[in-house]
Amino acid sequence: MEALKLLFGTDIGLLSVFTVVFATGTVVFIYGYARRKMEEDGKNAVKNAIKK
């Protein structure tokens, strides 16, 4: 319980929470972006292979 008080009750604790949330959000965004680009690239590769 004391750890949660320190985590959410101090400036450094709140900064730590923000950092973890921001880093996790960044990872999720980059994963989604890369996945969309890979699918798009795969579709383009199939289209280009059919044209040849």
C-alpha positions in Angstrom: 0.0 0.0 0.0 2.9 2.3 0.8 4.3 1.7 -2.7 1.1 2.8 -4.3 1.0 6.0 -2.2 4.5 6.8 -3.3 3.8 5.9 -6.9 0.7 8.1 -7.3 1.4 10.6 -4.6 4.8 12.0 -5.6 6.0 13.9 -8.6 8.6 11.2 -9.5 6.0 8.5 -9.1 3.6 10.2 -11.4 6.4 10.8 -13.9 7.2 7.1 -13.8 3.6 6.1 -14.5 3.4 8.6 -17.4 6.7 7.2 -18.8 5.5 3.6 -18.7 2.2 4.5 -20.3 3.8 6.6 -23.0 6.4 3.9 -23.8 3.7 1.2 -24.0 1.6 3.4 -26.2 4.5 4.0 -28.5 5.2 0.3 -28.8 1.5 -0.4 -29.6 1.5 2.4 -32.3 4.7 1.3 -33.9 3.5 -2.4 -34.0 0.2 -1.4 -35.6 1.9 0.9 -38.1 4.5 -1.7 -39.1 1.8 -4.4 -39.4 -0.3 -2.2 -41.7 2.7 -1.4 -43.9 3.7 -5.1 -44.1 0.2 -6.0 -45.2 0.2 -3.2 -47.7 3.6 -4.2 -49.1 2.4 -7.8 -49.4 -0.6 -6.8 -51.4 1.6 -4.6 -53.7 4.0 -7.5 -54.2 1.2 -9.8 -55.3 -0.2 -7.1 -57.7 3.3 -6.6 -59.2 3.9 -10.3 -59.6 0.6 -10.7 -61.4 1.4 -7.9 -63.8 4.7 -9.5 -64.9 
